[in-house]
Amino acid sequence: MHATIRCLVDMQDFLLHDGLFDAVLFDLDNTLVDFISAKKKACTSVIEKLGSGDPDALFSYFLRKRYGFEDYGNIFDYLSDIGVRGSATYLESCTIYENEKLLNIHPYLGIKEMLSGLRSKGMRLGVVTDADSEHAEKRLKKADLFQYFDIIMTPDISGSRKPDSDSFLMALDSIRADPVHTIHVGDSIRRDIEPANRLGICTIHAAYGDWHPDETKESSVRTLRVERSEDLLRLMLGDCRNL
């Protein structure tokens, strides 16, 4: 049996049985929903409409940290750099990008079943995300997950972005949860796992959505690690029979 799976089997009783934990916080993008795939498909749709360009190159503009990861300024810069001018083309590209991104938002395998199961156990559930409130709500509704959560904590509410602790602390306060009785699940070691650990929250690294592998290599943080979203379902609900 793989070491990670063996760890999950060993830890299943520790997590949700005997009343040790009563709340779970989740990151949104690349933890609950496959955001990177949706973003790349949106870039492809923009390029197809333009009739020229490279979708991978357009996607890379969002990684530059010149603007935010959601900022349309990245599209503007790309169009300018490939010689495409005109506000009408820019606005149309932004509309296509946003519509296609949302259209391609889907939950990972087993996520909806897991949330439903946690709710049936009386767990308090929250989302801690760096997406703004409007985007977070739209994505959760598109993925049919919105109804499972008691709180959605975003930067426009907390006033800060991860890895700052403010969003975590405000989420805990909103659902009246004690850090030592809370689990946080996230794909980023730096932005999810490390800050949650510092607050005394038990963490699960959603490695299936982690697109920053260098962060994992560089970190010595202690955390459970889940390689497949369906393993997260089995871990959280205490059913490892088919692992």
C-alpha positions in Angstrom: 0.0 0.0 0.0 1.3 3.5 -0.9 2.6 5.4 2.0 0.2 8.3 1.5 -2.8 6.0 1.3 -1.6 4.1 4.4 -1.4 7.5 6.2 -5.0 8.2 5.3 -6.1 4.9 6.6 -4.2 5.4 9.9 -5.7 8.9 10.3 -9.3 8.4 9.4 -10.5 7.8 13.0 -8.3 10.7 14.2 -10.0 13.2 11.9 -13.8 13.1 12.3 -14.6 10.5 15.0 -15.0 11.0 18.7 -15.9 14.7 18.3 -12.4 15.9 17.9 -13.2 18.2 15.0 -16.4 20.1 14.3 -15.5 22.5 11.5 -13.7 22.3 8.2 -12.4 25.2 6.1 -11.6 24.8 2.4 -9.7 26.8 -0.1 -11.8 27.2 -3.3 -9.7 27.2 -6.5 -7.8 24.0 -7.2 -9.1 22.5 -4.0 -12.9 22.3 -4.5 -13.0 23.2 -8.2 -10.4 22.7 -11.0 -9.7 26.4 -11.7 -6.5 26.2 -13.7 -8.1 24.0 -16.3 -11.1 26.4 -16.6 -8.7 29.3 -16.9 -6.7 27.6 -19.7 -9.9 26.7 -21.6 -11.0 30.3 -21.3 -7.6 31.5 -22.8 -8.1 29.0 -25.6 -11.5 30.4 -26.4 -10.1 33.9 -26.6 -7.4 32.9 -29.0 -9.9 31.0 -31.2 -12.1 34.1 -31.4 -9.1 36.3 -32.3 -7.9 33.9 -35.0 -4.3 34.3 -33.9 -2.0 34.0 -30.9 -1.1 31.3 -28.4 -3.4 30.3 -25.5 -0.4 29.1 -23.4 1.2 32.5 -23.9 -2.0 34.3 -22.9 -2.2 32.1 -19.8 1.4 32.9 -18.9 0.5 36.6 -18.7 -1.7 35.9 -15.7 1.3 34.4 -13.9 3.5 37.5 -14.2 2.3 39.0 -10.9 2.2 42.4 -12.6 -1.6 42.5 -11.9 -3.8 40.1 -10.0 -4.3 36.6 -11.2 -7.9 37.5 -12.2 -7.1 41.0 -13.6 -8.2 41.8 -17.2 -5.0 43.9 -17.5 -3.3 40.7 -18.4 -5.5 40.3 -21.4 -4.9 43.9 -22.4 -1.1 43.5 -22.2 -1.2 40.3 -24.3 -3.3 41.8 -27.0 -1.1 44.9 -27.1 2.1 42.7 -27.4 0.7 40.7 -30.3 -0.4 43.9 -32.1 -4.1 43.6 -31.5 -5.6 47.1 -31.0 -9.1 48.4 -30.3 -11.3 48.7 -27.2 -14.1 46.6 -28.9 -11.7 43.6 -29.3 -10.4 44.0 -25.8 -13.9 44.1 -24.3 -15.0 41.2 -26.3 -12.0 39.1 -25.3 -12.6 39.9 -21.6 -16.3 38.8 -22.0 -15.4 35.6 -23.7 -12.7 34.9 -21.2 -15.0 35.4 -18.2 -17.9 33.5 -19.6 -15.8 30.5 -20.7 -13.9 30.4 -17.4 -17.1 30.2 -15.4 -18.7 27.7 -17.9 -15.7 25.3 -17.4 -15.7 25.4 -13.6 -16.4 21.9 -12.2 -15.9 20.3 -8.8 -13.2 17.7 -8.5 -14.4 14.0 -8.3 -16.0 13.2 -4.9 -16.1 16.8 -3.6 -19.9 17.2 -3.7 -20.4 13.9 -2.0 -17.9 14.7 0.7 -19.5 18.1 1.5 -22.9 16.5 1.7 -21.5 13.8 4.0 -19.9 16.4 6.2 -23.1 18.4 6.4 -25.0 15.2 7.4 -22.5 14.8 10.3 -23.3 18.3 11.6 -20.0 19.8 10.6 -19.7 23.6 10.1 -18.1 24.4 6.8 -16.4 27.4 5.4 -14.5 28.7 2.4 -11.3 30.8 2.7 -10.3 32.1 -0.7 -8.4 34.9 -2.4 -11.1 35.2 -5.1 -13.4 38.2 -4.5 -16.9 37.6 -3.2 -18.6 37.9 -6.6 -16.3 35.4 -8.3 -16.3 33.0 -5.4 -20.1 32.9 -5.2 -20.4 32.4 -9.0 -18.0 29.6 -9.0 -19.5 27.8 -6.0 -23.0 28.1 -7.6 -21.8 26.9 -11.0 -20.2 23.9 -9.3 -23.4 23.4 -7.3 -21.5 23.7 -4.0 -22.7 27.0 -2.6 -25.4 25.6 -0.4 -23.0 23.6 1.7 -21.1 26.5 3.3 -21.9 28.6 6.3 -19.3 31.2 5.4 -17.3 32.4 2.4 -14.4 34.5 3.5 -12.8 36.6 0.8 -10.3 39.5 0.7 -13.0 42.1 0.2 -14.4 41.0 3.5 -11.3 40.3 5.5 -9.1 43.1 4.1 -6.2 40.7 3.4 -5.0 37.9 1.2 -3.4 34.6 2.1 -0.9 33.8 3.5 -1.9 36.5 6.0 -4.0 35.0 8.8 -6.8 37.5 8.8 -9.1 35.6 6.5 -8.6 32.4 8.5 -9.3 34.1 11.8 -12.4 35.9 10.5 -13.7 32.6 9.1 -13.1 30.8 12.4 -14.9 33.6 14.3 -17.8 33.6 11.8 -18.6 29.9 12.3 -17.6 30.0 16.0 -14.9 27.4 15.6 -11.8 26.8 17.7 -8.6 26.3 15.6 -7.7 23.1 17.4 -11.0 21.6 16.5 -10.9 22.7 12.9 -9.4 21.2 9.7 -8.3 23.3 6.7 -7.9 21.8 3.2 -6.0 23.6 0.6 -3.8 23.1 -2.5 -1.0 25.6 -1.7 1.6 24.9 0.9 2.6 28.6 1.2 -0.8 30.2 1.1 -3.0 27.5 2.8 -1.1 24.9 4.8 1.6 27.0 6.5 -0.7 29.9 7.7 -3.3 27.4 8.9 -0.7 25.4 10.8 0.6 28.5 12.5 -2.9 29.0 13.9 -3.0 25.5 15.3 -5.4 24.2 12.6 -5.0 20.6 11.4 -4.3 20.7 7.7 -4.7 18.5 4.6 -2.7 19.3 1.5 -4.9 18.9 -1.6 -1.9 17.8 -3.7 -4.2 16.9 -6.6 -4.7 20.6 -7.3 -1.2 21.9 -6.3 0.3 23.6 -9.4 3.3 25.0 -7.4 5.4 21.8 -6.8 8.4 23.8 -5.9 6.7 25.1 -2.8 6.2 21.5 -1.6 9.8 20.6 -2.2 11.0 23.7 -0.3 8.7 23.3 2.7 9.2 21.1 5.8 5.7 21.7 7.1 3.8 18.8 8.7 0.5 18.0 7.0 -1.6 15.2 5.7 -1.3 14.9 1.9 -4.0 13.8 -0.5 -3.0 12.9 -4.0 -6.5 12.3 -5.4 -9.7 14.2 -4.6 -11.6 10.9 -4.2 -9.1 10.0 -1.4 -10.1 13.2 0.3 -13.8 12.0 0.2 -12.8 8.7 1.8 -10.6 10.3 4.4 -13.1 12.9 5.5 -16.0 10.5 5.7 -13.9 7.7 7.3 -14.4 5.2 4.5 -11.1 3.8 3.2 -12.4 0.4 2.2 -11.6 0.9 -1.5 -8.3 2.7 -1.2 
